[in-house]
Amino acid sequence: MRYFKFKTIEQIKAEVDHLGLGEFIKFDEKLEAIFKPIRIGKLTIGNRLAIHPMEGCDGTLDGKPDELTFRRWKRFGASGVKLIWGEATAVVEEGRANPRQLLLNEKNLSEFAKLVQITRKAHKETWGDDSDLVIGIQLTHSGRWSYKKPIIAFHNPVVDRLTYIDKAKKIAIDENYPVVSDEYLERLEDEFVKCAKLAFEAGFQFVDIKQCHTYLLNELLAGKTRVGKYGGDLQNRTRFVRNVINKMKSELGDKIEIASRVNVFDCIPFIKDTSGIGRPVDHPIPYVFGFGVNEENPLEPDLEEPIQMIKILSSMSVKLINISMGSPYYNPHIGRPFETPPIDGYEQPEHPLVGVARHFKLTAEIKNAVGGDVAIVGTGYSYLREFFIFAAEANIKEGRTSIAGIGRGALAYPDFLIDLKRYGRLNPSKVCITISHCTNLMRSKHNELGQFPTGCVPRDKVYAEIFKIARKTSPF
C-alpha cells in the first residue's frame, strides 16, 4: 500500500493530525536550531545534524575499507553534517555480520586512518573548516546474526526459531545450541578496548559501543534468563558495557569520547500473515526476552530499564547517546518505517507515520528523563523525505532531542545540507523514498564475495547497476 502521497507540508501535517499524532510529530519551517553547535566533552559539533551508522557491506574480505567505502565516507564528509557516526565495524572476525563488514585490527589500521583523512579532507574542501566536524566509529559484535555462526547470549524461544544455522535449509538453533560463555565475554571486553585504542590512533574522536538492533550487546541487555555474572538483574546485564567503559577510560583517559547507540524498545518478531501484512508471532506472557518491553504486552515499550541504563552510562561520563529500537531481522517496521518492504519482509502493519511518531515520542521521553547534560541523537527521520528537516528543527527547538540523525536518507541524498543552504529547501527528487532496495542489496549474498555492496538504488547510478546484476543472477 502506498502511504506517502504528500506534496506539501500542509498535506503531511493534515495526515499527522488525522492519525492523532500531532503531539509527537511536529514541523517548524523557521530553521534555526539545527544550525547551532553543541558541546560533547572536549568536542564541539558544529550543527545539530548527524549521519547515522550506514553500513555499506563493501569492505574487503579481510575487513579493510574498499573503493565504495571510501566513496561513501567522502560523500558524507562533503555533506556539511557535523556529526558523522561511522558504520558498524566488527571487533573480532567471528562477530562480523557479513563477509564484507569492516573489521578493525592492527593490520587494517592504516586504511581506517585513510578513511578519516579522506572524510575530513572532503569536508574541508567543501566547507572551508573541519574544526567542528566530529567523526566516530561504531564498534560491534553481531552475536546471533554473525554470518559464520550464531553466537547467542541466551535462549529466546521466540527468536531462536528465526535464527538459522543453515538458512538455505531452514535449520534453526534449538535448545541444545550453546550459549556464549562468561569467559568469552571477558575476553571480548578487551577486544572492544583494543579497538577503541586503534580507533584513537586512526583519528576517530569517539567510539560507539553498539547496543542496538538485537546484536550481541543489545541481547545482553535483554538477558534476564541468562545465568552467570552477565545475566539476570540489570546490574549484571549492564556489566559488560560498564566493564568496557571502565577499561577504555583506564587505557585512554579522555583522549577519545565514548558513545553508545542503544535500543530502548526491542519489541517482538513479526511474520507475514496470509495477506502479506506483518503480524506478531505467538509469544509467551510474561515476555521476559526483550529490553525495553512491557512484559505483559511486548508490543508496548517500557522505558524504565533503558532510562536506568542510560543514567548509568551518563554517570560514567558517556554523554552521547543515539536512540534506536527494533531488529532489522524480524521487525524492521519498528526501527525504520518504510513504504515498501524488503524482499524477505512483510507489508507495514501500521501507518509508517505511527512508527515515526514512536521514535520521536520515546526519544523525547528518554531525553526528558536523563537530563540536559547528555546529548541525545534522535532517529526515524528518513521516512519524512523532504520534510524531515522541519521535523528535526521542531524536535531540537522544543528540547525533544539534541541532534537529529539521518540514515537511509543520507545514502540517497548526502548533499541535502548543501541544497538546504543554497535553496532553503530540500529537493523531493533526491530524497530517500524508503522502498527498501538498500536492504535488498544487503540481503543479496550470491556473488563471489558472498555479499553485494549496498547503497541507494533509486538515487545513485552506481548502486542501480549493482542492483541490476543482483536481480539478473538471483530474481528478487
N, C-alpha and C positions, 0 to 999 in steps of 0.2 A: 504494500500500500504506500502511496506517495503522501507524505505529510508536509514536506517543506514546499509551500506554494507562495511564499511571501516575497513581494517585490518592493515593499516599502516598510519602514519601521512601524508605521501605523498599523499595517496588517499583522505583523508579528506581535505587536502589543495587544491587538484585539484578540488574537488566538490565546495568548498567555492569560488574558483576563477571562476569556470564555472557559478555559480549563481550570480556572480558580487558582492560578499560580502567580498572581501579581505580587504577592507578598515576598516571593523568593526570586523571581526573575524581573529585574528592573533594568531600565536603559537610561543613560544620561548622554546627550549629544554634545554637551559642553565639555570637551576633552581637556582636562587639566591634571587630574590626579595621576593618570597613567605616566605622565612625563616627570613626576617628582622623584628624586633619588631616595634611596633608603640605605641605612647603615646596618650591616651584619657583622658584629665583631669588629675586626680591623678593616673590613671590606666596605666599599661604597658601590652600590649597584645604581647605575645612572638613570634608570627608569623602572617602572613597575610591571614590566613585561618579561616573561620567561619563555624559552623554548624548552619543552618537556623532553625527557629521555626517549628519543625516537630512534630505535634500533633499525639498522639497515640490512642486517643479515648479509653483509657484504665484505667481511674481513677475509683474510687468508685462512687456509686450513689450520695454520698454527697460531691464529689469533691476532695477527697484525692488522692494522687498518690498511685497506686496499684503495684502489683508484676511486671507487664510488664513495667510500667512507670519507676520503679527503674532499671530494666534490661536495658532499652534503654539509660537512662541517664548514667548509669555506663559504657556502651559501648562507649558513646560519650566522657565521661571523660577520658577513657583509650586511646582514638584515637590519642592524641597529638595535635589536633587542639586547638588553644589557645583562641578562642572566641566562647563560647557556648551560642547561642542566644536561650534561653529557650522558650518552646512552648506556644501557645495561652492559657491563663488562665483567666477565667471569673472573673469579679469584683463583679458581682451580679448574683443571681440564675437565674433570668429571662433573663439574657444575655448569657446563655450557648448555644452553637451550637448543642450539643447533650447531652444526659443524663450522659455521662461518661467523659465530658470535665472537666478539672481541675477547681477548684473554690478556690480562696484564701480568707480565712477569719480567725478569731481568732481560731475557732475550729480546723481548718486544719493546723495551722501554724507549729506545731511540725513535721508534715510529710513533709512539704516543706523544713524545716531545715534539715531533714534527707536526702532529695533529694540532696541538695547542698553538704552535708558532704560525701555522697557516691560517688558523681561525683568527688569531689576533691581528695578523697582517691584513687580512681581508677587511676586518672591522676598521682598522686604522686608515686603510686606503680609501674606504667609502665615507667614513665619518670624521676622520682627522685626529681622533683621540681615542685611545683604548684604556685610559687610566681608570675609568669607571665600568669597564667590562669585566664581568666575573664568570669564570668558566670552571665547571666541576665535572666529576665523573661518577657514575653510579656503579658501585661495587655490588656484585650479586652472586648468589648460588641458586640454580634453578630448581633444586630439590626434586619433587616428584615429576617435574616437567623437564628434567635433564634428558638430553636426547639419547645418550648411550644406555642409560637405565634409570628408572625412578629411584630417587633417594628420599624416603619419606620420614617425617618427624614423628608421626603416629598413624594409627589406622583410623581412617574416616570411612565408615561402611558405605556412605553415600558416594563420596568422591572416589574411593578405591575402585568402584565398578566402572569408572570412567578413566582410570589410569592404566594404560596398556603397557605390558612388557613387549608385546608384539601387536602393533596397531593393525597391520595388514590382516592378521588372523583374529583380531579382536580378542586377544588373550589379556585379560585384566589381572592386576595383582590380587592376591587372596589373603586370607587371614594369616597364612604362614609366611608371607613375604617379610623379610627382616626390616625392622625399624632402625634408623641410623643411631649409632651408639653415642653415649656421652663422650667417650674418648675421641671419636671422630670430630665431634663438635668442639672439643677443647683444642684440637689441632687446627680446626677451621678458623677459630678466633684469631690465631696467629697468622693465618694466611690473609685475612682481612687487614690486619695491621701491617703486614709486609707490603700489601698492595697500596695501602694509604701512603707509606713511605715512598714507594715508587711513583705514585701519583704526584706527590710533592716534588720529587726530582724532575718529573716531566713538565712541571709548570702549572698543574691544576691548583686552583685556590681553595677548593673544597672537595670532600668526598661525601657521597651519599651512601649510607648503609641501607640497602634496599630491603624494605619490609612490606612489600605490597604484592598484589596480583597472585597470591597463593603460591609464591615461590618459597624456598626453604625458611627464610627468617620470618616471613608472614605466617607460615604454617606453625612455626614455634610459638608465635603469639597466641595461636588458637589451641595449643596443645594441653588442654585441660585434662585429657585422659592419658597423657604421656606419663610414664613413671620415671623417677630419677630427678636429678637436680635441675633439668631444663624443662620440666613439665609440672602440671598441677596448678598451683596458685599463680597469681600474676607476678609475684616476686620471682618465682622460678622461671616463668615464661619470658620474662624480660632479662634473665640472667645473661644470655648470650650477647645481646646488644649492649648491656651495661658493661660487661667484661671487655668487649671490643672497644668501646669508647674510652674506658679507663686505660687500656693498653695503648691506644692511639695517643691519648694525652701524655702518657708516660714517655712514649718514644719521640713524639713530635712537639709536645707543648702546644703553643698557639701558632705554630708555623702554618698550619692548614686548618680551615674550618671544617666542622663535621655537621652534616645534614642527614635527613632521612626522609625518604618517600614512604608513606605509611598508608596501609589500608585501614580505614576507620569503619568499614562495613563490608564483610566478606559476602554476605547473602548465601544462597544455596544454589546448586546446579539447576539449570533449565534444560529441557529437551523439546524437540518438536512434537506437537500433537498431530493428529491426523490431518489437520488443515495446514500444517507447516508453521503454526504460531508457537512460540515458546511457552512452556508451562513448567512449573517447578516439579522436580522429581519427588517421588514419595520419600518421606524422611521421618525419622523418629522425633517424638516430642517427649521430653525436652531435647532440643538440638544443641549438643554440647561441643560441636566440632568446628565452630566458626568464631572469628574475632569480630567484636562489634555488632553481634546479632542478638536479638531478643530470643532467648532460648525457647520461649513458649510460642513464638511466631517468628521464625528466622527470616521471613520476608521483610521484617521490620528491623531497622537499626537500633542498637542500644549503645550509646556513646560513653557510658560510664567508664569502661576499661580503656578505650582509646584515649580519653581525656587524661586518665590517671597515667597512662604510659607516656603521653606527650609531656606531661608535667615532670615525670621522672627524667626524660631526655633534657628538658629545659633546665632542670636543676644541675645537670651535668654539662652545662654550657653549650648544648645543642640548640641553636637559635634560628635554624632554618628548617622548616617542616613543610613537605609537599603532601597534600591530601589527595588520596585516591581511594578506590573501592572496587570490589568485584574481581572476577577472574576472566581473562580473555579466553580461557579454555572451556568454561562451562556456563558463564552468564555474561557475555560481552555487552549486553544492553545496559548493565549496571555501570560498567566502567566507561563506556564510550557509546552514547546514544547514536544510532545510525539510521540512515534512510533505507539502505539495502543491506541484508545480512551477508556475512562471509559465506563461502561455499559450504562449509561444514556447520553452518549455524541455522538459526530459526528466525522467523519474522518477529518483529517487535511485539511483545505482549502488552506494551503501553505506548502512549504517545511519546516520541522522543523528548519532547519538552518536559515531560514528567521526570525523565532521567536527568536532564539539565538542572531542573529545579532541585532534585535530590542532592546533586553535587553542591549547588550554591547554598542550600539550607544547612547541610551537615558541615560544610566548611565554615560558615558563619557561626554555627554553634560551637565548633571547636575553637575558633579564634576568640569568641567571647569568653569561653571558659578558661583558656590557658593564659590570657593576659597579653598586654601590649609589647612585652619585651621579646616575644617570639614572632618571627616573620613567617606568616602562613602563605603558602603558594596554592592558589585555587585551581581547580580542574573543571572540565566539562564545557569548554567554550567553543570547540570547533564546530559543533552541530549548528551553531547560530550563524555560520557563514559570515557575510559582510557586516552583520550586526553585532558580532561578538565584541568588538572594541567598545561599543556603547554599554554593553553589559559589564565589561571589565571596569570601565570608568565608574559605573554606579556602585559596583561591589567594593571597589577600593575607596571611593569617596565616602561611602556610608560605613566603612570600617568592617565590612563583611569578609574581606580578605586583604592581605598586604600586597600581594603580587598576583597577577593573572597569568597562568601558563597555558600555552597552546601547543598541542602535539601534532595530530594529523594535519591540522591547518597550516603548520609551518612546513611540512613536507610539500604541500600543494602550493603554498604561497609564501616563500621565505622572504620576499621583498615587500611584505604588506606594510611595514612601517615606512618604507621609502615612499610608497604610494600615498600613505596617510599624510606624511609631511608635505608631499608635493601637491596633492589634490584635495586634502581634507576629508577623504573618504576612502573606503576600500572598493576594489573592483570586483563586482559579483561574478565576472567571467574568469576569475583567477582563484577563487576560494575553494576549499575542500567541500565536496558535496556528499561526503560520508556514504559512499557506495561500496566500501569495504574491499576494493581491489588491492589496496596495500596489504591488507590481511590475507587476501587470496594468494598473493605472492609469497607471503611468509609461510603459508601452508603448503607451498609447492616445493617438493623435495626431489623431484625426478630429473635432476641434471647430474653431470659428472661430479659436481662438488657436494651433492646431497642437499643443496639449498639454493633457491633462486634469491637474488637480492630483492629488496622491497623498496618501494617509493610510490609516488603519486602517479597512477596510470592516466587519469583524465587530463592532468595539467603539466606533465613532464614527458617530453618525447622519448627520453632515454628509457623510462620505465614502460611506456606504451609499447616500445619494441620488445622489451624483455617479456612483457605480458603476452604479446603475440606468440612468441616462441613457446612460452609455457602452455598456452592454450592448444597449440598445434601438437605438442608432444603428449599432452595429457588433458583431454577435454574437461572443462570446469562444469 
